[in-house]
Amino acid sequence: DKTGGKVISRRTNILLLYRGRHYDPKKRPAIPLMLWKPHAPIYPKLVKYVPSGLTLEQTKEMRSRGLNSPALIKL
């Protein structure tokens, strides 16, 4: 937990902290467990399906023309 303290000893999987002689572990702030997962954010689309000023048919035709055009450079 993130209550601070000075590291006294550190081994492979054991960490001993000194938090002061007046530290009471029963009064430390409890960090609640997240038993639920928040919903993933919904982001707006970066590329519109139909750009402004074009119809759906024009957009489909331009995309198919771009996909069927020959490659500029072959790697």
N, C-alpha and C positions, 0 to 999 in steps of 0.2 A: 504494500500500500504506500501512499505518498505522504506519510506524516513526517518525513525527514529523519534526521538522526545521523550520528557519526558511525562509520563502519569500524568495528573492532576487529573482526576476523572474517576472512572470506576464503572458503574452500570451494570444492567442485560444485556442490549444490546446497551448501549451508552458508547463510549470510547472517552474522550477528551484528546487531545495531545497538548503540547506546543512545538512549533518547532523553537522558537526564534523570536525576534521582526522583523528581516529582512526577514522572510520567506514569499515568495509570492506563493500562491497555483496555480497561473496561469502559473508559470514557472517550476512547478515540472515535473519530467520526466514522460511521458505518457507510461504506460505499455499496449502494444497492445493486443487486444483480439485474442485468437486463434480461428478463425472461421473454421479451418480445423483440421483434426486429422491425425497425421503422421501414415504411414503404420506400422503394427506390424512387428518386426524383424523376419526373417526366420532363425531358428537355424538348424544346421545339426543334423541328427538322431544320437542318442547315441548308439542304438543297430542296427547293420546292418541287413537287411532282409536276406541276404545270406552271412555268414562269409567267409573270404578268405580261399581257399583250399577245400571248399565243393560245391557241386552242389545244385540246388534248390530242387531236389528230396530228397537228403540226409538230407537237413535242415528240410524239412517237416516231414520226418520220425522221426528224433530225437525229434522234438517238440511234435509230437503226442505221442511218447513213454513217454516223460516226463509228458504230461498231463494225460495219462492213467495209470501211475504208482501209486501204493498204497501210501497213506500218511505215512510219517515217524512217526508223532506224532499227535494224536487227542487231541484237546484242549477242 
